[in-house]
Each structure stands twice: as structure tokens, then as C-alpha cells.
Amino acid sequence: MNVAVLLLAIALVIVMAVLAALGAGKLARLDGASYPTALTRAAVTFAAVITLACTAASALPALLH
């Protein structure tokens, strides 16, 4: 049961990171950025969401005790 919840949480974080990256890339293109610049902004957004999720996950056990 715990493994299934963990895998679902990981999948949810990845889906949210991809959606945020797609949004950032689309907004960059609408702003007039070139494709490489839009791709870079999307990659930075994806990495930021994954980093934020990892930071929150590592801080969670300390908050629960």
C-alpha cells in the first residue's frame, strides 16, 4: 500500500512539473521568445518544480515529528 501511494505521488509531481513547463514554454513563445529560449525557460521551470517537491518531501518528516 505504501509503495503504491509513493508511486502515485511521484507520478503526480512529474505530471505537475510537465504541465508547469509546458505553460512556461507556451507563455515564452507568446511573449516572442525564440524556440531555444522557450525550451530553456520550460526546462528551468521543470527543474524548479522537481527541486521544490524534493525539498518539501525532505522537510516533511521533520514537521510531522
Sequence and secondary structure as in RCSB ss.txt:
>XXXX:A:sequence
MNVAVLLLAIALVIVMAVLAALGAGKLARLDGASYPTALTRAAVTFAAVITLACTAASALPALLH
>XXXX:A:secstr
 HHHHHHHHHHHHHHHHHHHHHHHHHHHHHTT  HHHHHHHHHHHHHHHHHHHHHHHHHHHHHH 
